[in-house]
Amino acid sequence: MLLFCIVNLCSCEKFLDAKPTNVMSHPNSLENLRALLDYEPPIISSFAGHGELASDDFILDYTGLSYLLPYMKDAYLWEDRGIEGGTWRAGYNSISIANVILESLDRIQGGNQKTRDQLRGEALFLRGWMYFNLAQIYCEPYSISKENNDLGLVLRYDSSAEFKAKRSSLKETYQQILEDITNAVDLLPNIAEYKTRSSKLVALAALARIHLFIENYEMAENCVDEIFIIKSDLLDYNTLKTNDAIPINLNNNIELLNFAESNTVSYLITHASTVINPILYDMYEENDLRKLIFYEPNNLGMKFKGFYHGVKTSAFYGLAIDEMYLIKAECLARKNDVTTGALFLNKLLHHRFKSGYFAEKTYLDNNQLLEDVFKERRKELVFRGLRWYDLRRLNRQSIFAIELTKKVQFPNENKTYVLEPNDKRYTFLIPIEAIDIGGYEQNPR
């Protein structure tokens, strides 16, 4: 009955709704709360794929483009019209579940304190992490060096279906994100029993990513250092079978911190018309094993197969140790510690090249190291939703800003689409349905 009620919650049509059933409104035991958090679809599969569709790592021909759903085509060509609302709805559905957990913990008395702490920590992490991922799609990039008076998200602190609120400021949104996930760290176990649950490692990795994106490099590095005290092992790609359909999976990927995915881009991954951008593929050196483990040829070019969670029909949107090495190297480069930064980057690459073929890299200045870190982020973290987020944050620095172009050969003409750095289209429109129901202010165009 409890799971049935959750399914009802997932299918509810309001954009900021909450508890549509009495069971969902009033869970009466810690076991009920555990069941809510262990029901996986709204917890691990609600991540937006819009940025992946809009990024420059993949190319679709006209045939592939013509089969896309309208909102996917809009995202790919940077012509978003706000017609897709499922991502917004799914994110706020997960936030409502988190709020139900937090409210219920305040109401339900007794029970094991360790269990209560873990449930509270998982709920706080879920809420903060969903806010962060929604902000990457629907809000302007945030930086600790800016005033950040731009529009933020609609912040929900309870699960009432009667809840009404305007959009917060961007600063308020990130204050809530950081508060939720930071508070979760000390409540969670170091390592979760299951990869679908959050843990201290997962929360720290999320904070490392967030602080990197908002340019708080000192805090990002501190989070990585805490992670490496507990876990720092890298997967040696020399131990993988490069000819396997999916060389990396849940059984052999020791780098995996948590399991999360985006089903939004499953079509993009599996369709025969989707090929890797040759510019990206040509970045890999001859003896880089990622060329064999991440890609395979098809009739049109190179096809992606390097699913980091071992699921072929969805994109991996979780957190992993390899990303932490890249964050550490970037943070060190940002404070001009080029020598140490190179050590962390080289250690990661040692595990990616054929044994005996990797030559350690040295750098004369921090900009050289940063350029290589950004290249390795693109090559290592491919199809994890991060390319779009990196473009958004690096556009703020003119030395690293990139103009994106996409060319499409239509039946009667060839068209070139251009996205300039810091274009307003780097922020997607709030879904029209949400605007109509909630009366929220729309993102500028």
N, C-alpha and C positions, 0 to 999 in steps of 0.2 A: 504494500500500500504506500509506503514511504517513497519508494522508487517511482511508482506511478505518479505520485504528486510532483516529484521533481520533473518528470517528463512534461507534465502539465505546465510547470513553471517555464521550461525551456520553450514551449510552443506558444506561450502567452503573447498577445499581439501588441500590448502597450510597450512603449519604449523604455519607460522607467518604472515598470510595475514591480510588484513584490510578491506577497504571499497569497496565491490564489486559492489555497485550500486551508482547512483548519489544521491538518497535520503539519503542513509546511509552516503555518503561523506559530504553532506551539509544540515544537518537539519537546518531549517530556523526559528524555534521558540522555546521558552522554553517548550511549550506543546509537541513538537516533542522529546525533550530531556527527558521529563518526561515519555513519552511513551516508549522510549528506555530502561530506567532504570526499568520500571514496567513490561517489558516483562520477565517473571520469569525464563524460562529454563536456559538461560546463566548466570543469576544472582544468583540463589539459588540452582541449581542442577548440577553444574559443578565440584563438589568436588571429588577428587580421592579416590577410595576405596581400592587401592593396599595394604596399610598398614593393613587394616582390614583383608584382605585375608591372609596376611603373619603373623598375630599375633597369639598368643597362646591361645586365649579365646574360640576357636571353633574347633571342630573336624569333619572331613569328613571321611566316610568309602570309600572303593574302588568304590562302586556304585556311590556315589555322586561325587567322584573325576573324574570318567570317563565321566560324563556329563558336566563337566566344560568346558568353552571355553579354548583354549590352553594357553592364557596369564594368565587366572585365575588359572589354574593348576600350571603354572610356578611360580606365586606369592605365592601360598599356600605352595609349596615345596621348595621355595627359589632357584629356577632355572631360574630366569628372563633372557630372551633373547632379550628384547627390541622390541618385535614384536607388542606391543599394542601402538597405537598413539592417540587414541581418547581422553585420559585424558589430554595429552600435548596440543592437538589442542583445546579442550574445554576451558582450562585455558587461553590460549593466545587469544582465541576468546573473552572471557570476558574482558581481559585486553585491547583489541582493542576497545571494546565498551566504556570502561572507558576513553580511550584516545580521542575517537570521542567526548564524552561529554565535556571534558576539552578544546579541541580545539574549539569546537563550542561556548562555553561560552566566549572565548576570541574574537570570531568573531561576535556573536549576541549582539547587543546593546540594552540597555533598559530592561524593565521588573522589576518585584518586586525583590528588593535586597535580601529579606529573601528567596525567591524561588531560586534565583541564588546561594546563599550560600549553600542551602541544596543540590541542584543538584551537585555543585562542591564537597561538602563533601561526598556525596554518591559515586561519581566517584572515588575520591581519596581512599576512604575506599575499594571499589571494587578492584581497581588495587593493592593496598598494600596487601589486604587479599588473593587475588588470587596468588600473588607472594609468600606469606608466605606458603600457602598450597602446591603449586608446589615445593617449596624448601624442604618441609618435605619428598617428594617422590624422587626428583631428585638431591638433594644436600646433602653433608655431614652435620652432626649436627654443629650448630654454637654456640660458647660460647664467652662471653666478656673477658674471661681469656686466650683465645688462639689468635694466630696470624691470623688465618682464611684466609690463602692464597689458600685454596682449590677452586675448580671451583664452581661458582655460576650459576645463570640463565642468559638467554638472556634478557636484560632489554630493554623494549620498552617505549619510551617517546612520540611517535606519532603513528598515525594510517596509515602511508603511506605503500602501498603495496610494494613499492620499498625498504623498510627498510632492511638494512643489518647490522648485528653486530655479534661479537663473544660473547662467554660467559663471563660474568663479574666474578670478584672474589666473594667469599662467603661474605666477608666483605662488598663489594659494594652492593650486593643483599640485605643484611639486613639493610644497611643504607637507601636504597630506601624503603623497607618495613616500617621501623619505621618512616621515613619522611612522607610518604603518609598517614598513619593511624593517626599519631600524628597531622598532619595538618587538618585532617578531624574532629577531636574531637570538636573544637570550631565552626565549620561551621554547625554542625548537631543539630537538636532539641534533648532535653533530652530523649524523648520517641517518637518513630516513630508512625505515624498514622496506619501503617500496619506492621505486623511482618516480611514481606518480604523486608522491607526497613531498611536501617541502621539508627542508631541514635547515640547520644553521649554515651549512655549506651553500645551499641553494640561495638562501637569503643574502649571504655575503657576496655571492657571485652576481646576484641581481643588483646589489648596491654598487659593486665595482663597475658594472656596465652603466648604471644610471649616473654615477659621479663622473665617469669618463665623458659621457655625452653632455653633461652640463658644465664641463671644463673644470671640475674640482679634482684635479689630478692627484693631489696629495691624499685625499680621502679614498680615491679609487685604488691607489697603490696600497694604502693601509689595509683595505678589504682583501686585496689579493694576498698580501703577506699573511693575514689571518687564515686564509684558505690553505695556503701552502704549508702551514704548520700541521694541518690535518691531512691534506691530500695534495700531491703535486705530480703523481705519476702520469707519464705520457704513453700513448699507444705507439709502439714501433711498427710502422707500416710495412717493414720487411717481414713481419710475421703474418701478414694477411695474404689471402689468395686473390691475386689481382684479377683472375679470370672469372671469379664468382659473379653472379648477377648482382648481389648486394654484398660486397666484401666486408663492410662494417655493420655490425648488428648489436643487439642488446647483450648478447653473450660474450662478445670479445671486446667491446668498447669500454675500456677501463676509465676513459676520460669523462664519460657521461655522468652528469650530476643530477639531472632530472629529465623526465619524459614530458615533452609538450610538443604540440604540432599545430599546423594550420591546414585545414582542409579546403580553405578558400582557393588555393592554387593547385589542388590535386589534378585538375584538368591540364594546367600548364605543364606539370611535370611529366604526365604520361602521354600527351598527344604527340604523334609522330612529327608534327610540323614544328615543334619547339626544339631549337638547337642552341647550343652555347654560343655566345658572342665570340667570334674568332679572336677579337682583341684580348679577351680574358684568357682563352685557351693558349694563345701564343705567349702569355706571360710565364708559363711553366717551363722550367729548364728540362733538358733531355732526360736526366736521370731522376727527376722528381716523380716519385711513385704516385702522387696524387693524379697525374695524368691518366694512369691506368685504373686507379681505385675510384675516382670520382666520375670518369667519363668512359663512353663507348661510342664507336662510330655508327651512324645510320646513313641513309641515302642522301640526306641533306647536309650533314655535318656531324658535330659531336653532340651526343646525348648525355644528360646527367644521370648518374646512377649511385652517387655517393651519399646515400641517405644515412645521416649520422645516428639514427635511431633504428635502422633496419626495417622501416616500413616504406614500401615502394610507392604508395599512393597518397602520401602527404609529406609536407615539408617539415623538417625538424626545427622547432622554435624554442627548444629548451636551452639549458646552460651546460657548458662543458669546460674542462680544464684547459684545452688548447686556447680558447678565447682569453683565459686569465693570463697566459704567457704573453699574448699580444698586448693586453692592457698594461701589464707590468713593463714591457719594453717601451711602450709609448709614453707612459708616465715618467720613466727614467729619461727618455729623450727630451721630454718637455722641461725637465730641470737640468738639462745639459750633462747628464751622467751617461755619456755615449758608450763608454767602455762596458759598464754594467748592463746597460740596455741591450747592447749587442750580444752579451752572454745569454740572456734570456731568449732573444730571437734565434740565436744559433742553436740553442738546446732544442727548441721546437723543430727547427729545420733538420737537425740531425735525425730526428725520428720520422722524417718525411722523405728522405732521399735514399736511394739504393746504398747499401752498406759500402763504405769506402769511396763514395763518389761526391760527398759533400765537402766543399771548401768553405771554411769559416769566413764570415764576412767581417770586415773592419770598416770603420767610418771616421771621417775627418771632422764632421760636425753633426749637430743634432738634426738639421734638416735632411741630410742624407739618410740618417737612421729613420726619421719619421716617414720619409717617402717609401722606404722599404717596408716599414711596419704597415703602412696603408695598403701597399701592394699585397703583402702577405695576408692581411685581413680579408681582402677581396678573394684571394686564392684559397685560403683555408676555410673561411666561414661562408662559402658559397651556398646559396639556396637556404639560408637560415633567417632570411628577413632583414639582415643587418646592412646590406649594401645601401638600401634607401636611407636608412637612419644615418649611416656614415656620410652619405652625400649631403644630407641636411646639415649635419654639424660642421663638416669641413668647408662647406660653402661660405661660412662666416670668415674664413681665412683666405684671402685672395690668392695666396701662393698655392693653395691646394684646391681651389674651386674649379669645377668642371662644367662645361656646357654639354648637355646631352643631346644627341640626335638619333632619330629613328626613321628609317626609310622603308616605305611600303609600296610595292608594285601592284597597284590596282589594275583592273582590266583595261581601263581607258587612259590611265595616267599614273605617273610616279609621284608620290608625295613625300616630302621630308618634314618631320615634326621636330621642333626644337624646344628644349627646356633650359632656360638661362639659370645660372646660379642665383639662389635666393628668390626665385620666382614664387609668387603666391600659390601656384599649383603644387608646390611641395607640401602644402597642407590641404587635405581633402575637405570637401564640403560636409557639414553636418547633414545627415540624411533628411530629405525634404519632409518625410513623414514625421520625423522627430521634431522638426521645426514647427510643423502644423499643430502637433499635439501639445508640445511643451512651450511653444512660443519663444524658443531660444534665439539669440542673435546669431546670424549666419556668419561664417568665415568670409573675409573680404576677398574679392576677385579684382 
